[in-house]
Amino acid sequence: MTAFARPAGPRSLAARRAAAAAGEAVLRGVLAEDGARLLLLVPDPHARFAAVELAAPFAAEVLADGYGVCSYVFAWTPERAPLPASGVLGGYLEGFGDLRMRPDAASAIPLGERTWAVVCDAEWPSGATAELAPREVLHGQLAALEGLGLVPSVGIEHEVVFSDADGPLTAHGADYAVGGTERLTPLLHDVRTALDDAGLGVESARAECHPGQYEIVLRHRDALAACDDVLLQQLIVRRVAARHGVTADYLAAPEPGQGNSGHVHLSLSTVDGSEPDLLGGFLAGVLRDARALTAVWAPTWNSYVRLRTAPFSPREVRWGHDDRTASVRVAGTGGNRRLEFRFAGADAQPHLVVAALLAAGRFGLEEGLAPPEPGTAAGALAGSPWEALSLLDRVGQLLGADVAAQLTALLTEEIESGLDTVTDWQRRRGALRS
């Protein structure tokens, strides 16, 4: 196993720190080579990376000292404009000063051409955690869960639609198909090679049920690695697609009635390696708070098209055994049993999604909640961004007041930006009035 391998299954925060220390030593050797480059990546609230590329030999120094990134990356819109500077966001926007990126060498991957990418934590110059950084939110929830003696293992499914100037690369859904995917074959060959070269550990890949749609699944791993790696996967897939003149679209609803998912498969282990009961308080806590957390699962205007129209993206909150019509599916058997949470789309921020699941589940464990019977509805996710916005007080109790304020600002900006936009739908409806 290499220093940068992603071992399957759970890994404690202490084990990750040990892996980072081992990886840093190897990475220093790699970066000492002439022409080496280091791409520093920090996950932002919009399920993408803010990035800085460094050339050797300076890159090696950054592994110890960190490097600056403007604080507004955690308080900006999808267009990279600053959000209104109010409350906790003001500290990220006043003066547009630097935070420090701290490379986590356990996340390093090779990108080819002597370039390595590494995902970073974010902190203030004082050393205090940057509380709005999605990776830091997840880190806090993992530490809290470990306080109960539990460590999660996570797998994330992301679906993507491949299109060129003529539209999706398959004219129709090709669910589980081999035939009918011929236009995808050259692209998928290069995607597979690039992901293998990066060492991301692909478990499965298949054609999906909507035009041009494909699903690539990485093997389950510790929660930080799962969230980092699914964004690294997106980065690689988009780069390869661009070389083929193709776009890789992770929009939650490519069209009405279609959905790109961000399903999360999650299991728990105790620190000593035994398997706790998944179907008790943890499940009950998530079911109770799933509606309140809609803004995490569905952060964009388009997210609600998926929730309202895509048949395998159910808004009703219920669970069932091997039931893909349920929003929580119990999959696997025995020691392989896991919960599949089907709330989020591919546009959701994965670190926040997993942090929200862990927070809600932990509260359920601590309060001794019991889930309803399988198939019993326990409410419904919000059906609009306005409705989701009204529920964010509970998010403050789960993820902290600062994160709730950030989500409020982000969703408010999303709503207002949508209301300030003339769409094809508006033009079509207007033409009907003539």
TIVOVO-483659 format. One record per atom (N, C-alpha, C): residue in three letters; x, y, z. Coordinates in steps of 0.1 Angstrom, whole numbers, plus 5000, padded with zeros to 4 digits. Example, Ala and Ser with C-alpha at 12.3 -4.5 7.8 and 13.67 -1.06 7.14 Angstrom:
BEGIN
ALA513249435078 ALA512349555078 ALA513249675078 SER512849785071 SER513749895071 SER512950005079 
This chain:
BEGIN
MET500949885000 MET500050005000 MET500950125000 THR500650224991 THR501450344990 THR501050445001 ALA501950545003 ALA501650645013 ALA500350715011 PHE499850724998 PHE498650794995 PHE497450704992 ALA497550574995 ALA496450484993 ALA495250525002 ARG494050504996 ARG492850525004 ARG492350385008 PRO492650345020 PRO492150215025 PRO490650215026 ALA490050095022 ALA488650085024 ALA488250085038 GLY487050135041 GLY486550125055 GLY486850245063 PRO486450235076 PRO486650355085 PRO488150375088 ARG488350505092 ARG489750535096 ARG489550655106 SER490050635118 SER489950745128 SER490750865125 LEU490450975131 LEU491151095129 LEU492651085132 ALA492951005143 ALA494350985146 ALA495050905135 ALA494350805129 ALA494950725118 ALA495150815106 ARG494250905104 ARG494450995092 ARG495651085094 ARG495851135107 ARG496951215109 ARG498251145107 ALA498251015111 ALA499450935109 ALA499750915094 ALA498650895086 ALA498850875072 ALA499351005066 ALA498851125071 ALA499251255065 ALA500751275068 ALA501251235080 ALA502651245083 ALA503551165074 ALA503051035072 ALA503850945063 ALA503751005048 GLY502651055044 GLY502551105031 GLY503351235029 GLU503451315039 GLU504251435037 GLU505651405034 ALA506251305041 ALA507651275038 ALA507851225024 VAL506951155018 VAL506951105005 VAL506751224995 LEU505851304998 LEU505551424990 LEU506651514989 ARG507451535000 ARG508551624999 ARG509651574989 GLY509751444989 GLY510751384979 GLY510251404965 VAL508951384963 VAL508451404949 VAL508651554945 LEU508351644954 LEU508351784950 LEU509851844949 ALA510851764953 ALA512151804952 ALA512651784938 GLU511951714929 GLU512351694915 GLU512151824907 ASP512951844898 ASP512851954889 ASP511551954881 GLY510952074881 GLY509752084873 GLY508452044880 ALA508551994893 ALA507451954900 ALA506552074904 ARG505252044905 ARG504352144909 ARG503352084919 LEU502752174927 LEU501852134938 LEU500552224936 LEU499452154935 LEU498152224933 LEU497452214947 LEU497352324954 LEU496652334967 LEU495152354964 LEU494352274971 LEU492852274968 LEU492152294982 VAL491152384982 VAL490352394994 VAL488852384990 PRO488052294996 PRO486652284992 PRO485952404996 ASP485152464987 ASP484352584990 ASP482852544992 PRO481952634995 PRO480552594998 PRO479752554985 HIS480352564973 HIS479652534961 HIS480052404955 ALA480652304963 ALA481052174958 ALA482052184947 ARG483052264949 ARG484152284940 ARG485352324948 PHE486552334942 PHE487752374948 PHE488152514945 ALA488652584955 ALA489452704952 ALA490952654952 ALA491752704943 ALA493052644940 ALA494152744938 VAL495352704942 VAL496552784940 VAL497552674936 GLU498252704925 GLU499352614920 GLU500652674923 LEU501552594929 LEU502852634933 LEU503952554926 ALA505052624923 ALA506152554917 ALA507252504927 ALA507952394924 ALA509052354933 ALA510152454931 PRO511052484941 PRO511052414954 PRO510152474965 PHE509552594962 PHE508752654972 PHE507652574977 ALA507152484968 ALA505952394972 ALA506352314984 ALA507552264986 ALA507852184997 ALA507852265010 GLU508152385010 GLU508052475022 GLU506652485027 VAL505752485017 VAL504352515021 VAL503752395028 LEU504252275027 LEU503852165034 LEU503952185049 ALA504952265053 ALA505152285068 ALA504452415072 ASP504452525063 ASP504052655067 ASP502652695062 GLY502152615053 GLY500852655047 GLY500952765037 TYR499852805031 TYR499852915021 TYR498552985022 GLY498553115018 GLY497453205019 GLY496353175008 VAL495153195012 VAL493953195003 VAL493053305008 CYS492453384999 CYS491553495004 CYS490353435011 SER490053495022 SER489053445031 SER487653445025 TYR487453525014 TYR486053525008 TYR485653405001 VAL486553304999 VAL486253184992 VAL485153105000 PHE484953135013 PHE483853075020 PHE482653165022 ALA482653275015 ALA481553365016 ALA481353435002 TRP481353354992 TRP481153404978 TRP480053324972 THR479553384961 THR478453324953 THR479153224943 PRO478253154935 PRO478853064925 PRO479653144914 GLU479253274912 GLU480053354903 GLU481253424909 ARG481553384922 ARG482753434929 ARG482653584933 ALA481453634934 ALA481153764940 ALA480953754955 PRO481353844963 PRO481153834977 PRO479753844981 LEU479353764991 LEU477953774997 LEU477853895005 PRO476653945009 PRO476554055017 PRO477254035031 ALA478054135035 ALA478954115047 ALA478154145059 SER477454045064 SER476654065077 SER477053945086 GLY476953975099 GLY477153865109 GLY478553805107 VAL478553665109 VAL479853595108 VAL480453615095 LEU479753635084 LEU480353645071 LEU481153775070 GLY480853875078 GLY481653995078 GLY483153975080 GLY483453885089 GLY484853855092 GLY485553795081 TYR484853735071 TYR485453675060 TYR485653765048 LEU484953885049 LEU484853975038 LEU485554115041 GLU485754135054 GLU486354265058 GLU487854265055 GLY488154355045 GLY489554365041 GLY490054255032 PHE489254145029 PHE489554035020 PHE490953985023 GLY491253955036 GLY492553915040 GLY492653765037 ASP493853715041 ASP494153575039 ASP493853485051 LEU493353365047 LEU493353245056 LEU494553165052 ARG494953065060 ARG496052985057 ARG495552845053 MET495952795041 MET495652665037 MET496752575043 ARG496352465050 ARG497152365056 ARG497052235048 PRO498052195040 PRO497852075032 PRO497751955041 ASP496751865037 ASP496551735043 ASP497151635034 ALA498451595036 ALA499151505027 ALA498551375025 ALA497651335034 ALA496951205032 ALA495951215020 SER495651335015 SER494751345004 SER495451354991 ALA496751354990 ALA497551384978 ALA497251284967 ILE497151334955 ILE497051254943 ILE497951304932 PRO498451224923 PRO499151274911 PRO498151304900 LEU498451424894 LEU497651464883 LEU498351454869 GLY499551394869 GLY500251394857 GLY501151514854 GLU502051504845 GLU502951614842 GLU503651674854 ARG504051584863 ARG504851614875 ARG504051714885 THR502751704884 THR501851784892 THR501151694902 TRP501151744915 TRP500451674925 TRP499351764931 ALA498251714934 ALA497151794941 ALA497051744955 VAL496751834964 VAL496551804978 VAL495451894983 VAL494451834991 VAL493351904997 VAL493851965010 CYS493352085013 CYS493852155025 CYS492752185035 ASP493152195047 ASP492352255058 ASP492552405057 ALA491652475064 ALA491752625064 ALA491652675078 GLU492552775081 GLU492652835094 GLU492852985093 TRP492553055104 TRP492853195105 TRP494353205108 PRO494953325105 PRO496353345108 PRO496753315123 SER495753325132 SER495953295146 SER496153145148 GLY495753065139 GLY495752925140 GLY494352865143 ALA493352955146 ALA492052915149 ALA491352855136 THR490552755138 THR489852695126 THR488952795119 ALA488952795106 ALA488052875098 ALA486652805098 GLU485752855106 GLU484552785110 GLU483552765098 LEU483752845088 LEU482852825076 LEU483352735065 ALA484552685067 ALA485152595057 ALA484452465058 PRO483852415047 PRO483052285048 PRO483952165053 ARG485252165050 ARG486052055055 ARG486252065070 GLU486252185075 GLU486352205090 GLU485052165097 VAL483952195091 VAL482652155096 VAL482552005098 LEU482951935087 LEU482951785088 LEU483951735098 HIS485151795099 HIS486151755109 HIS485551765123 GLY484851865126 GLY484251885139 GLY483251775142 GLN482451735132 GLN481451635134 GLN482051495136 LEU483151475129 LEU483851345131 LEU484451335145 ALA484951445150 ALA485551445163 ALA484451425174 ALA483251485172 ALA482151465181 ALA481651325181 LEU481651265169 LEU481151125168 LEU482151025175 GLU483451055173 GLU484450975179 GLU484350985194 GLY483851105199 GLY483551115213 GLY482551015219 LEU481750955210 LEU480850845213 LEU481450715210 GLY482650715206 GLY483350585203 GLY483050535189 LEU482550615180 LEU482150575166 LEU482950635155 VAL483150555145 VAL483850605133 VAL483050565121 PRO482750655111 PRO482050615099 PRO482850575088 SER482250495079 SER482850465066 SER481850515056 VAL482250585045 VAL481350655036 VAL481750625022 GLY480750605014 GLY480850594999 GLY479850694993 ILE480250764983 ILE479450864976 ILE479250834962 GLU477950834957 GLU477650814943 GLU477450944937 HIS478150974926 HIS477851104919 HIS477551064904 GLU476451104899 GLU476051084886 GLU476351214878 VAL476751194865 VAL477151304856 VAL476551284843 VAL476251394836 VAL475751384822 VAL476851444813 PHE477151364803 PHE478151394793 PHE477451444780 SER477851564776 SER477251624764 SER478251694755 ASP477951704742 ASP478751784733 ASP477851884727 ALA478251954716 ALA477452054710 ALA476152004704 ASP476051874702 ASP474851814697 ASP473851764708 GLY474351774721 GLY473451724732 GLY474151614739 PRO473351544748 PRO473851424755 PRO474451324746 LEU475551254751 LEU476251154742 LEU475451024740 THR474351004747 THR473450904744 THR472050964742 ALA471350924732 ALA470150994729 ALA468950964738 HIS469150854746 HIS468150814756 HIS468850754768 GLY468050714778 GLY468650644789 GLY469250514785 ALA470350474792 ALA471050354788 ALA471350274801 ASP470350264810 ASP470550214823 ASP471150074823 TYR472350054828 TYR473049924829 TYR473449874815 ALA473349954805 ALA473549904791 ALA475049904788 VAL475349814778 VAL476649814771 VAL476449874757 GLY475549814750 GLY475149864737 GLY474450004739 GLY474650094729 GLY474050224730 GLY474950324736 THR476150284742 THR477050374748 THR478350394740 GLU478250364727 GLU479550364719 GLU480150504719 ARG479350604718 ARG479850744717 ARG480650774730 LEU480250714741 LEU480950734754 LEU482250664755 THR482450564747 THR483650464750 THR484950534750 PRO485350624740 PRO486650684740 PRO486850774753 LEU485850844756 LEU485850934767 LEU486050854780 LEU485250754782 LEU485250674794 LEU486550594796 HIS487150554785 HIS488550494785 HIS489550584792 ASP489450714787 ASP490450814793 ASP490050854807 VAL488850854810 VAL488450884824 VAL488850774833 ARG488650654829 ARG489050544837 ARG490550544840 THR491350564829 THR492750564830 THR493250684840 ALA492650794838 ALA493050914847 ALA492750884861 LEU491550824864 LEU491150804878 LEU492050694884 ASP492350594876 ASP493350484880 ASP494750544883 ASP495150624874 ASP496550684876 ASP496550774889 ALA495450834892 ALA495350914904 ALA495250834917 GLY494950704915 GLY494850624927 GLY493650644935 LEU492550684929 LEU491350714936 LEU490450594940 GLY490750474934 GLY490050354939 GLY488650344934 VAL488450344921 VAL487050324915 VAL486550184918 GLU485350174923 GLU484750044926 GLU483950004914 SER483050094908 SER482150054898 SER481850174889 ALA481450144877 ALA480950244868 ALA479950184858 ARG478950264855 ARG477850214846 ARG477050324840 ALA476450294829 ALA475550384822 ALA474350394831 GLU473650514831 GLU472550544840 GLU471250564831 CYS470250604838 CYS468850594832 CYS468450724824 HIS469250824823 HIS468950944816 HIS469850964804 PRO469551044794 PRO470451064783 PRO471751114787 GLY472851054782 GLY474151094785 GLY474651074799 GLN473851004807 GLN474250994821 GLN475050874825 TYR476050894834 TYR476950794838 TYR477150804853 GLU477450694859 GLU477750694873 GLU479050624876 ILE479950694883 ILE481250644887 ILE481350644902 VAL481550524908 VAL481550514923 VAL482850474928 LEU483350554938 LEU484650524944 LEU484350424956 ARG485350344960 ARG485150254971 ARG484950324984 HIS484250264993 HIS483950335006 HIS485250355014 ARG485350465021 ARG486550495028 ARG486150595040 ASP487250645047 ASP486850735058 ASP486250865052 ALA485450925061 ALA484551035056 ALA485251145049 LEU486451195055 LEU487151305049 LEU487651265035 ALA488151145034 ALA488651095021 ALA487551085011 ALA486351035015 ALA485251015006 ALA484851145000 CYS484751255009 CYS484251385004 CYS485351454996 ASP486551445000 ASP487651504992 ASP487751434978 ASP487651304979 ASP487951224966 ASP486851244956 VAL485551254961 VAL484451274951 VAL484651404944 LEU485151514950 LEU485451634944 LEU486651624935 LEU487651554939 LEU488851524930 LEU488451444918 GLN487451354920 GLN486951284908 GLN486251374898 GLN485451464904 GLN484851564895 GLN485851644887 LEU486851684894 LEU487951764888 LEU488551694876 ILE488951564879 ILE489551484868 ILE488651454857 VAL487351424860 VAL486351394849 VAL486151514841 ARG486051634846 ARG485851754838 ARG487051784829 ARG488251764835 ARG489451784827 ARG489551694815 VAL489251564817 VAL489351464806 VAL488251494796 ALA487051524801 ALA485951554792 ALA486251674783 ALA486851774789 ALA487251894781 ALA488151864770 ARG489051764772 ARG490051724761 ARG489251664750 HIS488151604753 HIS487251544742 HIS486251634736 GLY486251764740 GLY485251854736 GLY483851834742 VAL483851774754 VAL482651734760 VAL482551804773 THR481251834777 THR481051894791 THR480551784800 ALA481051784813 ALA480551694823 ALA479751774833 ASP478451744833 ASP477451824840 ASP476951754852 TYR477251814864 TYR476751764877 TYR475551844882 LEU474851904873 LEU473551974877 LEU472651874883 ALA471951914894 ALA471051824901 ALA469951774892 ALA469351854884 ALA468251824874 ALA468651864860 PRO469351774852 PRO469651814839 PRO468451864830 GLU467351794833 GLU466051824827 GLU464951794837 PRO463751844836 PRO462651804845 PRO462451654844 GLY462251584855 GLY462051444856 GLY463351364856 GLN464551434855 GLN465851374856 GLN466551414868 GLY467451334873 GLY468251374885 GLY469651314885 ASN470651404888 ASN471951354891 ASN472051354906 SER472351234911 SER472351214926 SER473651244932 GLY473651264945 GLY474851264953 GLY474551174965 HIS474151044963 HIS473750954973 HIS474950924982 VAL474650914995 VAL475750885005 VAL475450745011 HIS476350655010 HIS476350525017 HIS477150535029 LEU476650495041 LEU477250525054 LEU477150405063 SER478250355069 SER478150255079 SER478950315091 LEU478750255103 LEU479450295115 LEU480250175121 SER481350205127 SER482150105134 SER482450175148 THR482650085158 THR483150145170 THR484650155169 VAL485250225178 VAL486750245177 VAL487450115178 ASP486850015185 ASP487449885186 ASP487149795175 GLY486449845165 GLY486149775153 GLY484949695152 SER484049695162 SER482849625162 SER481749705154 GLU480649635151 GLU479549705143 GLU478449735152 PRO478149865154 PRO476949905162 PRO475649895153 ASP474549905160 ASP473249905153 ASP472950025145 LEU472850015132 LEU472650135123 LEU471150175124 LEU470250085127 LEU468850105125 LEU468150155138 GLY468950205147 GLY468350265159 GLY468350415160 GLY469050475170 GLY469050615171 GLY469650695160 PHE470750635154 PHE471350715143 PHE470350735131 LEU469750625127 LEU468750645116 LEU467550735120 ALA467150715133 ALA466050795138 ALA466350945138 GLY467550975142 GLY467951115142 GLY467951175128 VAL468551105118 VAL468551155105 VAL467151175099 LEU466251075102 LEU464851095097 LEU464151215103 ARG464451235116 ARG463851345123 ARG464251485117 ASP465551495113 ASP466051625109 ASP466251635094 ALA465851535086 ALA466051545072 ALA465451665066 ARG464151695070 ARG463451805064 ARG464151935067 ALA464551955080 ALA465252075084 ALA466552105077 LEU467151995072 LEU468452005065 LEU468352015050 THR467152035045 THR466952045031 THR467952135024 ALA468252255030 ALA469152345024 ALA470552285022 VAL470852185030 VAL472152125028 VAL472052025016 TRP470951945015 TRP470851845004 TRP470551924991 ALA469852034992 ALA469352104980 ALA469752254980 PRO471052284977 PRO471452424979 PRO471152514967 THR470652464956 THR470452554944 THR469052554940 TRP468652654932 TRP467252654926 TRP467052524919 ASN467952484911 ASN467852364903 ASN467652234911 SER468152234924 SER467952124933 SER466552084935 TYR465652184935 TYR464252164938 TYR463552114926 VAL464052134914 VAL463452064902 VAL463651914904 ARG464851874908 ARG465151734910 ARG464251674921 LEU464051744932 LEU463251694943 LEU461751684939 ARG461351774931 ARG459951784928 ARG459551694916 THR460451664907 THR460151594895 THR460851464892 ALA461951434898 ALA462751314895 ALA462151204903 PRO461751094897 PRO461050984904 PRO461850914915 PHE463250904912 PHE464050834922 PHE464750934931 SER464251044933 SER464751144943 SER463551184952 PRO463051094960 PRO461851114967 PRO461951224978 ARG460951314978 ARG460851414989 ARG460351355002 GLU459551255001 GLU458951195013 GLU460151125021 VAL460151155034 VAL461151095043 VAL460650965048 ARG461250855044 ARG460950725049 ARG462050635046 TRP462150525053 TRP463250425050 TRP462650285047 GLY463450205041 GLY463050075037 GLY464249985034 HIS463949855034 HIS465049755031 HIS465149745016 ASP466349775011 ASP466649754997 ASP465449814988 ASP465049944991 ASP463950004985 ASP464450144979 ARG464650144966 ARG465150264960 ARG464050374958 THR462850344962 THR461850454962 THR461850524975 ALA462550474985 ALA462650534998 ALA463850634998 SER463650735007 SER464750835007 SER465950785015 VAL465750685024 VAL466850615031 VAL466650465028 ARG467650405022 ARG467650265018 ARG468650185027 VAL468150075033 VAL469049985040 VAL469549885030 ALA470849885027 ALA471449805017 ALA472449715023 GLY472749595017 GLY473749505022 GLY473149415033 THR473949325037 THR473549225047 THR474749205057 GLY474449165069 GLY475449125079 GLY476349245081 GLY477749215081 GLY478749315083 GLY478849415072 ASN478249385061 ASN478249485050 ASN477049575049 ARG476149565059 ARG474949645059 ARG475349795061 ARG474649875053 ARG474850025053 ARG473550095051 LEU473550225054 LEU472450315050 LEU472750395038 GLU471950395028 GLU472050485017 GLU471150605018 PHE471650715020 PHE470850845021 PHE470750905007 ARG469550915002 ARG469250954989 ARG468751094988 PHE468951174998 PHE468451314998 PHE469151404988 ALA470451404988 ALA471251504981 ALA471351484966 GLY471551594958 GLY471851584944 GLY473351604943 ALA473851584930 ALA475251594928 ALA475751744929 ASP474851834931 ASP475351974932 ASP475552014947 ALA475251924956 ALA475351944971 ALA476851944975 GLN477152014985 GLN478552014990 GLN478751894998 PRO479651794994 PRO479651665001 PRO480151675015 HIS481051765018 HIS481551765032 HIS480351815041 LEU479551905037 LEU478451955045 LEU477351845045 VAL477151775034 VAL476151665034 VAL476451565045 VAL477751515045 VAL478151405054 VAL478151465068 ALA478651585070 ALA478551645083 ALA477151655089 ALA476251695080 ALA474851705085 ALA474251565089 LEU474551465081 LEU474151325084 LEU474751285098 LEU476051305100 LEU476651265112 LEU476051345124 ALA475851475122 ALA475251555133 ALA473851505137 ALA473051485127 ALA471651445130 ALA471651305136 GLY472451215130 GLY472551075136 GLY473051075150 ARG474051155153 ARG474651165166 ARG473551215176 PHE472851315173 PHE471851365182 PHE470751255184 GLY470451175174 GLY469551065176 GLY470050965186 LEU471350935185 LEU471950835194 LEU471950895208 GLU472351015209 GLU472451075223 GLU471051095230 GLU470051105222 GLU468651125227 GLU467950995228 GLY468550885223 GLY467850755224 GLY466650745216 LEU466650805204 LEU465450805195 LEU465250665189 ALA464050635185 ALA463750515178 ALA463150545165 PRO463550485154 PRO462950515141 PRO461550455140 PRO460750515130 PRO459450455127 PRO459650315120 GLU458550245118 GLU458550125111 GLU458950155096 PRO459650055090 PRO460050085076 PRO458750105067 GLY458950205058 GLY457850235049 GLY456950345055 THR457150385068 THR456250485074 THR456850625071 ALA456050715066 ALA456450845063 ALA456750925075 ALA457850995075 ALA458251075087 ALA458451225083 GLY457551265074 GLY457551405069 GLY458051405054 ALA458451525050 ALA458951545036 ALA459951655036 LEU460851645027 LEU461851755025 LEU461151875020 ALA461751995022 ALA461152115017 ALA460952115002 GLY459952174997 GLY459652164983 GLY460052294975 SER460652384982 SER461152514975 SER462252574983 PRO463052654977 PRO464152714985 PRO463652804996 TRP462452874994 TRP461852955004 TRP461552865017 GLU460952755014 GLU460552665025 GLU461852615032 ALA462852585025 ALA464152535031 ALA464752645039 LEU464652765035 LEU465252885042 LEU464552905055 SER463252875056 SER462552895069 SER462952785079 LEU463652685076 LEU463952575085 LEU465352575091 LEU466152685088 LEU467552685091 LEU467852705106 ASP466852745114 ASP467152755128 ASP467652615134 ARG467052515130 ARG467452375134 ARG468852345130 VAL469152395118 VAL470552365113 VAL471552425122 GLY471252545128 GLY472152605137 GLY472352515150 GLN471352445154 GLN471552355165 GLN472352235162 LEU472252195149 LEU472952075145 LEU474452105141 LEU474652205133 LEU475952235127 LEU476552365132 GLY475852435141 GLY476352555146 GLY475752685140 ALA475652785147 ALA475052915143 ALA475752975131 ASP477052965131 ASP477853015120 ASP477552955106 VAL477452815106 VAL477152745094 VAL475652785090 ALA474752795099 ALA473352825096 ALA473352965090 ALA474153055095 ALA474153195089 ALA474753195075 GLN475753115073 GLN476353095059 GLN475353035050 LEU474652935054 LEU473652875045 LEU472452965042 THR472153045052 THR471053145050 THR471453245039 ALA472753295040 ALA473153395031 ALA473253335017 LEU473753205016 LEU473953145003 LEU472553114996 LEU471653065004 LEU470353034998 LEU469553154995 THR469653265003 THR469053385000 THR469553444987 GLU470853444985 GLU471453494973 GLU470953414961 GLU470853274963 GLU470353194952 GLU468953234948 ILE468153254958 ILE466753294955 ILE466653424948 GLU467453524953 GLU467353664947 GLU467953664933 SER469053584931 SER469653584918 SER468653514908 GLY467953414912 GLY466953354903 GLY465853454900 LEU465353524910 LEU464353624908 LEU464753744899 ASP466053764898 ASP466553874890 ASP466853824875 THR466553704872 THR466953644859 THR465753614850 VAL465853654837 VAL464853614827 VAL465253484821 THR464353384823 THR464653244818 THR463853214805 ASP464253094799 ASP463453054788 ASP462053014792 TRP461852964804 TRP460452934808 TRP459653064809 GLN460253174813 GLN459453304814 GLN459153344800 ARG460053334791 ARG459853374777 ARG458753294770 ARG458753164773 ARG457753074767 ARG456353104773 ARG456353124785 ARG454953164792 ARG454553294787 GLY455453384785 GLY455053524780 GLY454553514766 ALA455153424758 ALA454653414744 ALA453253364743 LEU452853284753 LEU451553224753 LEU450453324756 ARG450853444761 ARG449953554764 ARG449653644753 SER450453624742 SER450253714731 SER449053674722 
